[in-house]
Amino acid sequence: MDRLVILGGGESGVGAALLGQKKRYDVFLSDSGALKPQHKAELDAAGISYEEGGHTEANILNANLIIKSPGIPEKAPIIKALRAKGTKIISEIEFGGWYTKARKICITGSNGKTTTTLLTHHLLSSSGVRAELAGNVGTSLARQIAAGNEPDWYVIELSSFQLDGMYDFKADIAILNNITPDHLDRYEYKFENYIRSKFRILQNQTKADAFICNVDDPTTAEWLPKVTIGATRYDVSTHHEANAFAADGKITVKAKGSLTFDANILPIKGLHNIYNSMQACAAAQLAGVADADILKALPTFKNAAHRLEFVRTFEGVDYVNDSKATNVDSAWYALECQQKPVVWIAGGTDKGNDYSTLNDLVRAKVHALVCLGVDNAKLIKSYTGIIPVIEEARSMDECVAKCRALAKKGDVVLLSPCCASFDLFNSYIHRGNLFKESVNNLK
């Protein structure tokens, strides 16, 4: 019996353990931190051995196969030891792919992949197609396969870290939203390494498969001639005649079929969501969804929380939660789509951000900035002389109170931080939920 060791006991790790047990591996799970009570209960009920609070090399280095959590970097000592030994290390998505015949729509990109994934799933399921979410959203792929779930399509959101651990896996339809610098600390601070990881979504594809990409994204456009593309390519653009967003506000998608609609029917706003919608519609067409069904489903889509999420209007001011905007490019998209004067909330754990790319938008749209973070020096320096009013806050309640005082009727208060959340909050979700709570408590 082959020994399968799973490093990381989150949703994907526990799902992989359950699938491994079903496929008659000798399964052991190891997590350097504490496991959630519900995950421990599942492992106990299944009779799967595990440890938490550290990795015991004697129980790991004897593995025939390792499934590694995407959050574990290559520089971790246990990974270095496994690499030196030559042990095969894969991702949970790769493992799940070995045991399903369902077709797969896979989405990656630096920004917009969750929205595109959820919208694609919505378009399929609304038309009666049996589709399930997996990857970074929904239930883990391995868990669903272990439970015997075999839909028509899996719609899978993939990070670069997951793609790094995928080798034999193949996407029937691959979507690449865009590529901008992110997570470079995991890629030797070389943008090229991160780009190559994103393009791994193309691996093993043939002409019968599809690759949908945004050719208006500068990095994607630059790299398309440099990579081998075995699939049939479908471009989206503001000028491509087949799949385009025109100056009159009409969106046309002709990947398979001929769909034209007004952008105003979309419940998600901004140019970035135009691109996301075009790619989702193209994927739905290629998956066999009729244009009429796509048109019917589009206006009913509800995006995930913390992505340009409208909270409420209070005293004539709109409050918008975009806590998921943890890098500069995400904040650019959020500012770009604002039609009202902005009181902007930014700050947190800086990722080496270059804020200068936002300067033109900030000059045009932002009249006040509230810096929400432990160390706001870089933000303050970047926008002194550009934004008329800059203030600081060390808690969400203080931040929202200052925004209320700065905002005028007809303004929008926009939480779009540009930064990770870990200086004051547990996660971007924690940050966004506290923002919504504080805004809803205004009286």
N, C-alpha and C positions, 0 to 999 in steps of 0.2 A: 504493500500500500504506500503510495507516494505521500510524503509529508508536505503539507501546505501550511505556511506560516503567513499570517496576515498582520501587518504592521499598521496600527491605527484602528481604534474601535468605535468610530462614528457610524453614521448610517451606511456608508459604502462598505466599511470594513465588516460590520455585522452581517450585511447582506451577502458579502463574499463568503463569510464563514458558513452561513446557512446553505449556500449553493455548493460550496466545497464539501460539506458533509453529505449532501444529497448525492453528489457525484463520487462518494466513497473515498475521499481523501482523509488522511489523518490530519485533522485541523487543529491548529493552535493560534490564538490571537494574542497579540502583545501591544500594549499601549503605554507610552511613557508618562501619560497623565492619568487622570481619574476617569473611569467609564461612567456614563450616565446610568442611573438606576434601572431604567427600562431596558437598556442594552445588556446589562448584567443579568437581568431577569430572563431575557431571551436566550442568552448563551447558556445559562444554568438549565433552563427548561429543555434546551436541545442537547444538553450533555457535552457542550463544546468547551475544551480547556482554554483558559485565558489567564493573563496576568495584567496588572495595571501598576502605574507608578514607576515604571522602568522596564528596560529590555534585558532579559537574561540571555546572554550570548549562547550558552550551552543548549538552550531550547529553541534557538533561532538558526544558528549556523548549520544545523543538521537538516535544513529544509531542502526539498527538491525544487520547490517553487515558492516565490515570495510575491504577495500582493501588497503593494505599498500605498498608503494614503497619499493623496496629492499634496497634502500639507507638509510632508516630511522631505526636507531638502537632501540633495545628494551629499552634502558635506556632513550629514549626521554620521557619527562614528559607526553605528550599526550598519548603515548603508555602505560605507567605505569597506567595512569588513566583509560584507556579502559580495561586493564587487570584486574584491581581491580574491575571493574564493571562486568566483565565476558563476555564482548562483543566478538563475533566471529571475528577473524582477519585472513584474507587469502591473498594470492598473486594474482596478475592479471592472472597468468598462471592457477592457481586453478579455478578461476572464469570462464575463457574461456573454460576450460575443461568440465565444466558443460553443455555447450551448443554446443558441436560438437561431431559428430560421426566419424570424420576423424581419421585415425590411426596416431600414433605419434612415431617418433624416437627422443629420448631425450639424450642430451650429456652434461656431466658435468666433472669436473676435475680441478686441480689447474693450469695446463698449457696445451695448445693445443686444448681447446674445440672449439674455434672459427674456427680454421683451419679444425678440424674434421667435424664440423657442415657444413661449406661451401663446403667441398669436398663431403660429403655425399649428400647434396642437388644437387651438380653438377652431380654426378653419376646418381642420380635418374632422374633429369630433362633432362639430355642429352639423356637418353634412352626413353624418351617420357612419363615418369611417371609424373602425375600432383602432384608437390611437392611445398610447400611454406616454406620459412624461418620464424621463429618466436623466441620469447625470447629475448636474448641479441643482436641478429642480425636481420635485416629485420624489417618488420612492426609488431607491437605488435599483439599477438595472439587474444586478445579480439577485437581489431579494425577489424581484418580480418573476424572474426566470425560475428561481427555486420554488416559488409558489405555483408554478405551472402556467403563468400568464404568457400567452402567445398572441398578441394583437396583430392587426394588419401592419401597423407601423409603430415603432418606437421613435419618439421625438426627443433627441438627446442634446442637452447643453454640455459642451466640453471646454474645459480650461486648457491652457497650454501644458499645465502639469499633468493632466490626465492624458493628453496626446503624447507626452513624452514616454509614457509607459504602454503605448499601443503599437503593435507590430503586425499582426495578421488581420486585425479588425478592418472592416470596409464599410464606408458610408454609401448607401444607395443614392442619397442626395446629400451633398455637402454644401454648407453655407458659410462663407467667410464675410463677416460684417465689415471689419476694418482692422487695421493694425496701427497702434500708437504705443510709445514707450510705456511699459508697465512691468512690474516684477523683475526689474533688471538685476536686483540683488541675487536672484536665483539663476541668472544667466551670465555670470562673470562680468556683469555690467556692460554687456555687448548686445546692442539692439539686434544685430544680425542673428544672434543665437535665438532670441525670442521670436523673431520673424520665422525662422526655419521651423520652430516648434509649431507655430500656427499653421504653416503649410503642410504639416503632417496629416492634416485632415484629408488630404488628397490621396494618401497612400492606398495602394491596391485597387484604386478605381479603374474601371474600363469604360469604353465608349458607351456602353449601355447605361452607365451611371451619369449623374449630373453634378456639376459644380456651379454654384450661384455666387457671384462676387460683385462687390461694389467697386466699379472701375474709377469712380470719382475719388476714392481714397488714395492719396498719393503713394503711400508705402505699398499698398496692394498693386497699384498700377506699375510701379517701378519693378516689382519682383515677379510679376506674371511672366515676362520673357525668360526669367532665370530658373523657373521651376518646371518640372515635367508634369504635364497635365494629361492624364489618360482619359478623363471623363469628357463628356460633352459640356461645353462651357456656356453659361447664361449670364450675361452682364446686366447690371442695373446701373442707372446713371440719370442725371438730369438732362441728358441730351441724346442718349441712345434711342433709336427709333422704335425698338421692340419693347424695351422695358424702361420706361422713362417717367420723370415728373416734369411736366411742362410749365412754362411761365404763367399760363392761364389757370394753374391750380389743378389741372387734370393729371391723373396718374394712369398710365397705360402699362399693362403687363401681358406679354404674349409669349411666355415660355411654352405654353401648350394651351391654345385657346386664344381668345382676344377679349380682354377685360379692360374697360375704361371707366373710371369713376372720379368724382370730385374729392379732393383731399379733405374737405370739410366734414365728410361723413366719418372720418376716423376719430375715435375717442382719445387717441394719443397724439400729442401735438409736437411740432418742431421738425426741422429738416431731417434730423437723425432718425426720427420715427417714420418719415416718408421712406427712407431707405429700408428700414426694418420691415415696413409693411410691404414694399415691393418684393423683397426677398421672400417673405412669408407667403405672399400670394403666388409667386413663381413656384415655390416648393409645393404648395397645395395643388396648383395646376398639374405639375409633373406627377403628383401622387394620385391624380385622377379625379380631383374635386371639380365639379362643374362651375363655370364662371358665375352662374346665377346663385349657387349656394355660397360662393365666396362673398359675393356682393351682399347677400342677406346677412351673413355672419359678421362682417367687418364692424358695423356700428355697435354690436353687442359685446365687443371685447372689453374685458376689464384687466388692466395691467396689474402686475405685482406691486405691493406696497413699496414706498420709499423711492419711487422712480417718477419724478414730476407729479407726485400725488397731491391733488387738491385737498386741503384740510377743511377750511371754512373761510367765509368772508365775515369780517368783524370790523365794525366802525368804517365800512367802505373800503377795507383793505383785504386783499386776497392773501392767504397763507398757503405756501406750497412746500411740500416735503420732498426733497430730492437728495436724501441722505446717502443713497447709493452712489452718488457722484464723488468717488474717492480719488479721482485724478483730474488733471487740468482739462483734458479733452471732454470728459463728461460734463464738467461745469460749463465749458464753452457751448455745448449743445443746449444746456439748460438756459443760459443767458440769451442765446441766439433766438429762442422761440418766445421770449417775453415781449409782450406788446404794451406793457405798462411800466412806469418808473419803478426801479427796483431798490429795495433795502435788502442787501445781500448778507447772508451769514456764511462765513467761510472759516477754515482753520481746523487744526487737529494735528495728527502726526504727519509731517511733511515727508514726501517720498523723493526729495531732490527736485521738487517742482520748478519749472520755469514759467512764472506767471505772466511773462511779457506777451505770450500769445493771446491772452485775454484782454489786453489793454484797449484795443479799439472798441470792443463790445462794452467794456466797463465804462469807458468815457461816454459812450452813447446812451447807456441804460441805467447805470448805478449812481445813485446820489448819496448813499450811505452804506458803510460796511461795518458789521459787527463781527469782530474776530473771536471765535469760540475755540479756545485752546489753552494749553498750559504755557506754550511759548509762541507768541504771535509776532515776534520781532521781524521775521522775514516777510510776512504779509504786510505788516505796517510799513516797512521800508519800501516794498514793491509798489504800494498804492498811495503813499504820501505824495500829494501834488496832483494826483489823478482823481481820487475820490474826495469830495469836499469834506465829508464827515467820516471819521474812523473812530470806533470805540471798541473796547474789549469786554469780554464776559468770561467767567470761570464756571458758570453753571447754566443749564438750559433755561431755568426760570428767569435768571438775570438777563440772559440773552434775549428772550422773548419780550421781557418788559422793556428793554432798551429799544428793540425793534418797534414795539407799539408806540413808544414816545417819538421815534424818528419818522415813522410812516405817516403819510397824508392820505386822505380819501382819494381813491383811484390808484394807489400804489399796490405793489405786490411785495410781500416779504418772502424771500426765496432762500431756503436752506439748501445750498449746493456747495459742499464744503471744500472740494478739491483735494481733500486729505483723508487719510485713514482716521479711525475714530478712537484709537486705543489709548490716547492720553487721558481722556475724561470719561470714556464710555467703553462698554464691553464689546460693541460691534456697531456697524452702521445701522443695524436693526434697532438696537438699544437706543442709539442717538435719535433715530427717526421717531421711535415710539414716544420718547420723552418730549420731543418737539410737538408732536400731535397732542399729547396730554396737556402740555403747558398752554398751547394755543386754545384748546377746547375749554380750558379752565379760565380763560379771560372773561371778565365780567365788567 
